[in-house]
Amino acid sequence: MDDTTVRPYRLTVDCVIAGGGPAGLMLGLLLARAGVDTIVLEKHADFLRDFRGDTIHPSTQDSLAELGLLDEFLRLPHADMSQVGLRYRGQDVVLADFSRLPTRRHAIAFMPQHHFLDLLASASAREPRHRLLRRTRVTGLIHDGERVAGVQAEGPDGPVEVRARLVVGCDGRDSDVRRAAGLVPRRTRNAMDVLWFRLPRIGDERLPLFHAGDGALVVIDRGDFFQVAHIIRAGTWDPTPDALDRMRERVARLTPTLAERMAALTLDDVKLLTVRIERLRRWYRDGLLCIGDAAHAMSPAGGVGVNLAIQDAIATANLLAPLLRHGRPTPAALARVQRRRAFPAAVVQRVQSGMQRPMLFGSDKGLGSRGGLPLALRILRRTPLLRHALGRLIGLGLRPEHVRLP
C-alpha cells in the first residue's frame, strides 16, 4: 500500500522567529550578523498590509545608522517631520520639537511600512546565516518535555518543522505563537477606534500632523495623497450612509480645507481599525520569548509601535545572541529581556490610555471641549524647553537601545 502521508520539511537552526514585522525582521538581521543561524517565518507573501505603523523615530534611524543602512533608508520614499504640530480650532501649536536630540537626524520619518520592511529583508538576505520563509504560518509548537524546542508550520509546499534553541514570537497582537504557548495578555479597557482613509493632496500642500477641536484627526503626508486617521469612540462605527455623512461633517469642521475632498469619500474608502492596548504578564516560557506587539499591543496614539518593536529586537539580540551562539538561553536569560523592555512598554501604554478620552469627539474634558486654547496647549506655546523635552521623550523613548554586534 502506498504511503500518501505528507512528511514535513525539517530544519534545525539556533533561533526561529515567527513574524516578518519590524521586530521579527530586525531581530533576524541582528542575530544573523552576530553569527546565529536564524529563520524568520512570515505568513504572507509580501509586506503590503493595512494599518501598519509608518512612523520611524530618530532613535530607530540611529539604529539603522549603526547597521550601515541609514543612507539606503533615506533613499526610499519618505516625508520628514522635525516638529509635531497641532491645529486646534484654527490655532497652530508645536507639541514636540526634535531639533536638539542627540541623534544623527532630528526628524521623524514617515514611510510606508512595506518599504521599511523590504529594506530589512534585503539586508537580511545578504547574511549567510539568515533565511526568510514567506507564506509560512506557525500552526503549533514542538516540545521537548516542558521546554519549547521549535515550531510546526504550514508553508506553500506543505508542512514544515523547525527545531531551534529559541522560538521568538514577533507575530503581532493576534500572535499564533503566543496562543500556542498558552500566554494570555491583560487587556486595558479601550475608549477609541480609528477610521482610516485616503484623501488627495493638492500640489505641495502641507498640513499639521494633528487636528483637534470637536474630535481629532491625524493627517500623514504620503506625497500625492494624505493618509487620514479619524478617532472615534470604541464600538460606535456603523458603516451606513448616514454615519458617513456625520463623519464627513466632523472632519470638515476639524479641517475645513478637506471638506470638498471628503464629499467624494465612499464607505468602501473607509477602513476601521479596532484599537487594543494589552500586554503579557510574562513574555516567555522555557525555549520561547514574545516581543513587540505579541508581548505588548499598542494603540496607534503617538505612532510609537514600530519604535518599541525595534528597541525590543535590539535588546533581545544584545542579551541573547552570545548565548545562542553556544547553547540555549535559560528562562532567567529570557526574563532579563522582559525586565529591560517591560517598563518602557508599560509607561507608553499608560500614557496612551490617558490620551484616549481627551482625543474623542464630544469629550467634555480635554481637546474636545468648547472654548479657547486649553491650558496645556497654552503652556506648550510659551515654554520651548517643554517642547524639546517632549521631543526627546517621543524621539528617543524611555530606554533607547544601541546595536552591539561582536
C-alpha positions as CSV (number, residue, x, y, z in Angstrom):
1,M,0.0,0.0,0.0
2,D,1.3,3.4,-1.0
3,D,2.3,5.8,1.8
4,T,0.4,9.0,1.0
5,T,1.2,10.9,4.2
6,V,2.9,14.2,3.6
7,R,6.0,14.3,5.6
8,P,7.1,17.7,7.0
9,Y,10.2,19.5,5.7
10,R,12.5,19.6,8.7
11,L,15.0,22.3,9.5
12,T,17.3,23.0,12.5
13,V,18.6,26.4,13.5
14,D,19.7,28.3,16.5
15,C,16.7,30.6,16.5
16,V,13.3,30.6,14.7
17,I,11.3,33.8,14.6
18,A,7.6,33.9,13.8
19,G,6.5,37.1,12.1
20,G,8.1,39.4,9.5
21,G,7.2,42.7,11.0
22,P,9.6,45.3,12.4
23,A,10.6,43.3,15.5
24,G,11.0,40.0,13.6
25,L,13.0,41.2,10.7
26,M,15.2,43.4,12.8
27,L,15.9,40.6,15.3
28,G,16.6,38.2,12.4
29,L,19.1,40.6,10.9
30,L,20.8,41.3,14.1
31,L,21.1,37.6,15.1
32,A,22.4,36.6,11.7
33,R,25.1,39.3,11.8
34,A,26.0,38.1,15.3
35,G,26.7,34.6,14.0
36,V,23.4,33.0,15.0
37,D,21.7,30.7,12.5
38,T,18.2,32.2,12.1
39,I,15.0,31.6,10.2
40,V,12.1,34.1,10.0
41,L,8.7,32.7,9.2
42,E,6.3,35.2,7.5
43,K,2.8,34.0,6.8
44,H,2.2,36.4,3.9
45,A,3.9,36.6,0.5
46,D,4.8,40.3,0.9
47,F,4.6,43.1,3.4
48,L,1.7,45.1,1.9
49,R,-0.8,45.4,4.8
50,D,-3.4,47.9,6.0
51,F,-2.9,49.5,9.4
52,R,0.8,49.1,9.7
53,G,2.7,51.8,11.5
54,D,4.8,54.1,9.4
55,T,6.5,56.3,11.9
56,I,10.3,55.8,12.1
57,H,11.6,57.7,15.1
58,P,15.1,59.3,15.3
59,S,16.2,56.5,17.7
60,T,15.3,53.9,15.1
61,Q,17.1,55.9,12.4
62,D,20.1,55.8,14.7
63,S,19.8,52.0,14.9
64,L,19.8,51.9,11.1
65,A,22.9,54.0,11.0
66,E,24.6,51.6,13.4
67,L,23.8,48.8,11.0
68,G,25.0,50.8,8.0
69,L,21.5,51.1,6.5
70,L,20.6,54.7,7.1
71,D,21.7,56.1,3.7
72,E,19.8,53.3,2.0
73,F,16.7,54.0,4.1
74,L,16.8,57.7,3.2
75,R,16.8,56.9,-0.5
76,L,13.3,55.4,-0.1
77,P,10.2,57.5,-0.4
78,H,9.5,59.2,2.9
79,A,8.5,62.5,4.5
80,D,10.4,64.1,7.4
81,M,8.8,66.0,10.3
82,S,11.1,68.0,12.6
83,Q,8.2,69.1,14.8
84,V,4.9,67.6,15.9
85,G,2.3,70.2,15.1
86,L,-1.3,70.5,16.2
87,R,-4.0,72.7,14.8
88,Y,-6.7,73.4,17.4
89,R,-9.7,75.2,16.2
90,G,-7.6,77.1,13.7
91,Q,-4.7,77.8,16.0
92,D,-1.4,76.1,15.4
93,V,0.7,74.8,18.3
94,V,4.0,72.9,18.3
95,L,3.7,69.9,20.6
96,A,7.2,68.5,20.3
97,D,10.5,69.7,18.8
98,F,13.2,67.3,17.7
99,S,15.9,69.9,16.9
100,R,18.0,69.3,20.0
101,L,18.0,65.5,20.0
102,P,21.4,63.8,20.4
103,T,20.7,61.8,17.3
104,R,22.0,61.7,13.7
105,R,18.8,63.1,12.4
106,H,16.4,65.5,14.0
107,A,13.2,64.4,12.4
108,I,10.6,61.6,12.4
109,A,10.4,59.9,9.0
110,F,7.0,58.8,7.7
111,M,7.5,55.9,5.4
112,P,5.0,53.2,4.2
113,Q,6.0,50.2,6.4
114,H,6.4,47.8,3.5
115,H,9.3,49.9,2.2
116,F,10.9,49.8,5.7
117,L,10.4,46.0,5.9
118,D,11.7,45.4,2.4
119,L,14.8,47.3,3.4
120,L,15.3,45.0,6.4
121,A,14.5,41.9,4.4
122,S,17.0,42.8,1.7
123,A,19.7,43.5,4.2
124,S,19.0,40.1,5.9
125,A,19.1,38.3,2.5
126,R,22.8,39.3,2.3
127,E,23.6,37.4,5.5
128,P,24.5,33.7,5.0
129,R,23.1,32.7,8.4
130,H,19.6,34.1,7.7
131,R,16.6,32.7,5.9
132,L,13.2,34.3,5.4
133,L,10.4,31.8,4.6
134,R,7.4,33.6,3.2
135,R,3.8,32.2,3.1
136,T,4.7,30.1,6.1
137,R,2.5,30.3,9.1
138,V,3.1,28.8,12.6
139,T,0.5,26.1,13.4
140,G,1.9,24.8,16.7
141,L,4.9,24.3,18.9
142,I,7.4,21.4,19.2
143,H,8.1,20.4,22.8
144,D,11.0,18.5,24.4
145,G,9.4,17.7,27.8
146,E,8.4,21.1,29.3
147,R,10.7,23.1,27.0
148,V,9.6,24.6,23.7
149,A,12.0,23.2,21.1
150,G,10.7,24.6,17.8
151,V,7.6,25.2,15.7
152,Q,5.3,23.4,13.4
153,A,4.3,25.5,10.4
154,E,2.4,25.3,7.1
155,G,4.3,26.5,4.0
156,P,3.4,26.8,0.3
157,D,4.7,23.3,-0.3
158,G,3.2,21.6,2.8
159,P,4.1,21.2,6.5
160,V,7.4,22.5,7.9
161,E,9.1,21.7,11.2
162,V,11.8,24.0,12.5
163,R,13.7,22.9,15.6
164,A,15.6,25.6,17.4
165,R,17.2,26.6,20.7
166,L,14.9,29.5,20.9
167,V,11.4,30.4,19.4
168,V,10.6,34.1,19.3
169,G,7.1,35.3,18.7
170,C,7.0,38.5,16.8
171,D,3.7,37.8,15.0
172,G,1.7,40.7,16.3
173,R,-1.3,41.3,18.5
174,D,-3.0,38.1,17.3
175,S,0.1,36.0,17.8
176,D,-0.2,32.4,16.9
177,V,3.0,31.6,18.9
178,R,1.6,33.3,22.0
179,R,-1.7,31.4,21.7
180,A,0.1,28.1,21.2
181,A,2.2,28.8,24.3
182,G,-0.8,29.5,26.4
183,L,0.3,33.1,27.2
184,V,-2.8,35.3,27.7
185,P,-2.4,39.1,27.7
186,R,-4.1,41.6,30.0
187,R,-6.2,44.0,28.1
188,T,-6.8,47.6,29.0
189,R,-10.3,48.9,28.6
190,N,-10.3,50.7,25.3
191,A,-12.1,54.0,24.6
192,M,-11.4,54.6,20.9
193,D,-11.2,53.2,17.5
194,V,-9.8,54.7,14.3
195,L,-11.2,55.2,10.8
196,W,-8.6,55.2,8.1
197,F,-9.0,56.7,4.6
198,R,-7.0,58.5,1.9
199,L,-7.6,62.0,0.5
200,P,-5.9,63.6,-2.5
201,R,-3.1,66.1,-1.7
202,I,-3.1,69.2,-3.8
203,G,0.2,70.5,-5.1
204,D,2.8,71.0,-2.3
205,E,0.0,71.4,0.3
206,R,1.2,71.0,3.9
207,L,-1.0,70.2,6.9
208,P,-0.2,69.7,10.6
209,L,0.0,66.2,11.8
210,F,-2.7,66.6,14.4
211,H,-6.1,68.4,14.2
212,A,-8.3,68.8,17.2
213,G,-11.5,70.5,18.3
214,D,-14.8,68.6,18.1
215,G,-12.8,65.4,17.7
216,A,-9.4,64.6,16.4
217,L,-7.6,63.7,13.1
218,V,-4.1,62.6,12.3
219,V,-3.0,63.6,8.7
220,I,0.0,61.9,7.3
221,D,1.7,63.2,4.1
222,R,2.1,60.4,1.6
223,G,3.4,62.5,-1.3
224,D,0.4,62.5,-3.7
225,F,-2.2,61.8,-1.0
226,F,-2.9,62.2,2.7
227,Q,-3.4,59.2,4.9
228,V,-6.0,60.3,7.4
229,A,-6.9,58.7,10.8
230,H,-10.2,59.9,12.4
231,I,-10.5,59.0,16.0
232,I,-14.0,57.8,17.2
233,R,-15.5,56.2,20.3
234,A,-14.8,52.5,20.5
235,G,-17.6,50.4,19.0
236,T,-19.6,53.3,17.5
237,W,-18.8,53.0,13.8
238,D,-21.8,51.9,11.8
239,P,-20.9,51.7,8.1
240,T,-24.1,53.3,6.8
241,P,-24.6,56.4,4.5
242,D,-25.9,58.4,7.5
243,A,-22.8,57.6,9.6
244,L,-20.6,58.5,6.7
245,D,-22.3,61.9,6.3
246,R,-21.8,62.6,10.0
247,M,-18.2,61.7,9.7
248,R,-17.7,64.0,6.7
249,E,-19.2,66.8,8.7
250,R,-16.9,66.2,11.7
251,V,-13.8,66.1,9.5
252,A,-14.9,69.3,7.6
253,R,-15.3,71.1,10.9
254,L,-11.9,70.0,12.1
255,T,-10.1,70.7,8.9
256,P,-12.2,72.9,6.5
257,T,-9.6,72.6,3.7
258,L,-10.5,68.9,3.4
259,A,-14.3,69.4,3.2
260,E,-14.6,69.3,-0.6
261,R,-12.4,66.2,-0.8
262,M,-14.4,64.5,2.0
263,A,-17.6,64.8,-0.2
264,A,-16.1,62.3,-2.7
265,L,-15.4,59.7,0.1
266,T,-17.4,56.4,0.0
267,L,-18.0,53.7,2.6
268,D,-15.6,51.4,0.7
269,D,-12.9,54.0,1.2
270,V,-13.2,53.9,5.0
271,K,-11.4,51.1,7.0
272,L,-12.0,50.5,10.7
273,L,-9.0,49.9,13.0
274,T,-10.1,48.4,16.3
275,V,-7.6,49.7,18.9
276,R,-6.3,47.3,21.5
277,I,-3.9,48.0,24.4
278,E,-2.7,44.9,26.1
279,R,0.4,43.2,27.4
280,L,1.6,39.9,28.7
281,R,2.3,39.4,32.4
282,R,5.1,37.0,31.4
283,W,6.7,37.3,28.0
284,Y,8.4,33.9,28.0
285,R,8.4,30.1,28.6
286,D,11.4,27.8,28.6
287,G,12.6,28.0,25.0
288,L,10.2,30.7,23.9
289,L,10.0,34.5,24.1
290,C,7.4,37.1,22.8
291,I,8.4,40.6,21.9
292,G,6.8,43.6,20.0
293,D,3.1,43.6,19.7
294,A,3.0,39.9,20.6
295,A,4.1,41.0,24.1
296,H,2.5,44.4,24.3
297,A,0.0,45.6,21.7
298,M,0.0,49.4,21.4
299,S,-2.6,52.0,20.5
300,P,-1.6,54.0,17.3
301,A,-1.6,57.1,19.5
302,G,1.9,58.7,19.2
303,G,3.0,56.3,16.5
304,V,5.4,54.5,18.8
305,G,4.7,50.9,17.9
306,V,7.4,50.5,15.4
307,N,10.0,52.2,17.6
308,L,9.2,50.0,20.6
309,A,9.3,46.8,18.4
310,I,12.7,47.8,17.1
311,Q,14.0,48.5,20.6
312,D,12.7,45.1,21.8
313,A,14.5,43.4,19.0
314,I,17.8,45.2,19.6
315,A,17.7,44.4,23.4
316,T,16.8,40.8,22.6
317,A,19.8,40.4,20.2
318,N,22.2,42.2,22.6
319,L,21.2,40.0,25.6
320,L,20.7,36.6,23.8
321,A,23.0,36.4,20.8
322,P,26.1,35.5,22.8
323,L,24.1,32.7,24.5
324,L,22.5,31.4,21.2
325,R,25.9,31.0,19.6
326,H,27.0,28.4,22.1
327,G,23.8,27.0,23.6
328,R,20.2,27.8,24.5
329,P,19.1,30.7,26.7
330,T,17.7,29.8,30.1
331,P,14.4,31.1,31.4
332,A,16.4,33.5,33.5
333,A,18.1,34.9,30.4
334,L,14.7,35.4,28.8
335,A,13.4,37.1,31.9
336,R,16.2,39.7,31.6
337,V,14.8,40.7,28.2
338,Q,11.4,41.3,29.7
339,R,12.8,43.2,32.7
340,R,14.6,45.5,30.3
341,R,11.8,46.2,27.9
342,A,8.6,45.8,30.0
343,F,9.0,49.2,31.8
344,P,9.1,51.4,28.6
345,A,6.1,49.4,27.1
346,A,4.0,49.8,30.3
347,V,4.7,53.5,30.6
348,V,3.8,54.2,27.0
349,Q,0.6,52.1,27.3
350,R,-0.4,54.1,30.4
351,V,0.2,57.4,28.6
352,Q,-1.8,56.1,25.5
353,S,-4.7,55.1,27.7
354,G,-4.7,58.5,29.3
355,M,-4.6,60.2,25.8
356,Q,-7.7,58.4,24.5
357,R,-10.6,60.3,26.1
358,P,-9.3,63.8,25.5
359,M,-8.9,63.0,21.8
360,L,-12.5,61.7,21.4
361,F,-15.3,63.6,19.7
362,G,-17.6,65.4,22.1
363,S,-15.4,65.0,25.2
364,D,-16.2,67.5,27.9
365,K,-12.7,67.3,29.3
366,G,-9.6,67.9,27.1
367,L,-9.2,68.7,23.5
368,G,-12.8,68.1,22.6
369,S,-14.1,70.8,24.9
370,R,-15.6,74.1,23.7
371,G,-13.8,77.4,24.3
372,G,-10.3,78.7,23.6
373,L,-7.0,77.1,23.6
374,P,-6.7,74.6,26.5
375,L,-4.3,75.4,29.3
376,A,-1.9,72.6,28.4
377,L,-1.5,73.9,24.9
378,R,-1.1,77.5,26.1
379,I,1.7,76.3,28.4
380,L,3.4,74.5,25.5
381,R,3.2,77.6,23.3
382,R,5.0,79.6,26.0
383,T,7.6,77.0,27.0
384,P,10.1,76.0,24.3
385,L,12.0,73.8,26.9
386,L,8.9,71.7,27.4
387,R,8.5,71.2,23.6
388,H,12.1,70.0,23.5
389,A,11.6,67.7,26.4
390,L,8.5,66.1,24.7
391,G,10.6,65.8,21.5
392,R,13.2,63.9,23.5
393,L,10.5,61.6,25.0
394,I,8.9,60.9,21.7
395,G,12.0,60.8,19.5
396,L,14.2,58.7,21.8
397,G,11.8,56.8,24.1
398,L,12.3,55.9,27.7
399,R,15.1,53.4,27.2
400,P,16.7,53.7,23.8
401,E,18.8,50.7,22.7
402,H,22.0,50.6,20.7
403,V,23.2,47.8,18.5
404,R,26.1,45.8,20.0
405,L,27.3,43.3,17.4
406,P,30.5,41.2,18.1
